[in-house]
């Protein structure tokens, strides 16, 4: 190439590089905008879902099933991204992504807090319930305690309905999940809400039959026992009551009652 041709080639290359950089900047701006919009919209959804009439309207519109399926897919993608991180990310509630996910789970929790919403989840929301349990099991101890608490609150709300309680109890990973959440590194609020869920199973005879000897798991009892010395009064009281209920399942002859 001539000298003028070489200069023209260099200029075109620089121009293309500049255009590529600008395109990248524009894409990032669009992504940030969509992230902010999604976070704001889902936060509004969470706020609206605290009203029972809102849940009733959603049910009558017939769109709740689609929302729950999308929510389950979104949560699974979020937790997968956490698992791919070399180091656990900081729990920055102000970030758009984290706020979006918290609001999404908060909305599910509010749906489960209403009788009609809870009934819907028990009959048609098995996908999202199973996803919550799966993700709780996958998330590492000490990571995103606020998100875990909301997930456990959603499951607890569902457990108020016997049908929902039985569905959760039929999950083979239930007991390993519970003692994983009662890990010594876990936030005390995660432990407290985990114990509340466990107590739901201990109070229902039909569910006790479903769980059978799984409730006699020694590791489960040991982890509950360690929480009886917690400095948090509410957690300590809940652990003492749960431990007493677990011991009542196994009388002196060593067989389940």
Secondary structure, 3 states (H helix, E strand, C coil): CCHHHHHHHHHHHHHHHHHHHHHHHHHHHHHHHHHHHHHHHHHHHHHHCCCHHHHHHHHHHCCHHHHHHHHHHHHHHHHHHHHHCCCCCCCCCCCHHHHHHHHHHHHHHHHHHCHHHHHHHHHHCHHHHHHHHHHHHHCCCCCCHHHHHHHHHHHHHHHCCHHHHHHHHCCCCHHHHHHHHCCCCCCHHHHHHHHHHHHHHHCCHHHHHHHHHHHHCHHHHHHHHHHHHCCCHHHHHHHHHHHHHHHHCECCCCCEC
